[in-house]
Amino acid sequence: MVDLNKIIQAKRTIANFATNTEFTQSKKLSKSLGAEIFLKRENLQRTGAYKIRGAYNKIAHLNEKEKAQGVIAASAGNHAQGVAASAAEFGIKAVIVMPEATPLLKVSGTRELGADIVLKGNNFDEAYSFALKYAKENNLIFVHPFDDPFVQAGQGTIALEMLENVPDLDYIVVPVGGGGLISGVSSCAKQINPDIKIIAVGAKGAPAMFESFKAKKAVNSKSVRTIADGIAVRDASEITLKNILECVDEFVQVDDEEIGEAILYLLEEEKIIVEGAGAAAVAALKSGKFKYKKGAKIGVILSGGNIDVQMLNIIIEKGLVKSYRKMRVTVTLVDKPGALMGLTNVFKTAGANIVKIDYDRFSTDIEYGDAEITITLETKGKDHQKVVLDELQSAGYAYKRVY
């Protein structure tokens, strides 16, 4: 367990650098879930994620000789930006090793903060191994993203802020990757109020810490694959696992579909942009992964908002299809003047908006003189899509639904 006094000291250390982010009730989530849901918006942190808290606290406690050496970190992005911004504040050199598949937003954001970037490895753990070697060869101070007491204490300041605003929280729901955030948050909360229930949320595609919690010993996974790159950690930490076993009441998992749905929900209903890890706790709540008493006060940590624009676009498009607000159909027409107009009139009658048309005369699947038309439509739900298809059938068009 991280000592509460260390967390209180960390709060004083980071006070003039990190943002005391909003912790406010979500009326919509509260109403739909039958509880008082409060969102801790670390997506509003100055680097877009909570990691800056621990990074600054660690670097602030380096002595002058260590600061002169410079620092190095391994990160998929958020810890990288936290270390880079903190190092820049102290005017010291920072090198960041990032996995090769790190989203461009996080790479460019870290570089703009003044750090030197090295892309190495397929995941965090491979980047981490390289960074340790690089640190030794170049005499740099390694700033660990979670296996460090100063880092954990810095992350624990989130719980202090939450409990200052809502002292009688019943639950705190926390995303888990390497375990630095939940080590600090759970340690802080349990020392202030042992009755608070701590719910850990991991990604199914990165199961190491979840499996370790069940086995009560470190269990590494062979690979990781999840859209929640901020919690995509392959190997379990024995250091943070010890804190988790001591302080966490329940550990649940969410899959990428549930994470994607939570991202889209927060964007549409709450007007909040979060990344995969940032949506994990909301995904657990909306998917009913754990039980809570009616009317409970639940604090949910939105750990970061640094989502890649391309990934966000994919999530939005998939969400529109799943919620029956977008569909695509293919129709074969005789390739003659006016044929396409007749087809589009059907969609006009059905009240569907055409957003894209692909016209193919050359497919080997159609007869000479025909054209295959693939049309993407905006629709208003499942019933409306049935109306569209019924109109096509009534007008004599043979169609094939793509999605």
Order of alpha helices (4+ residues) and beta strands (2+ residues): alpha-beta-alpha-beta-alpha-alpha-beta-alpha-beta-alpha-beta-alpha-beta-alpha-beta-alpha-beta-alpha-alpha-beta-alpha-alpha-beta-alpha-beta-alpha-beta-beta-alpha-beta
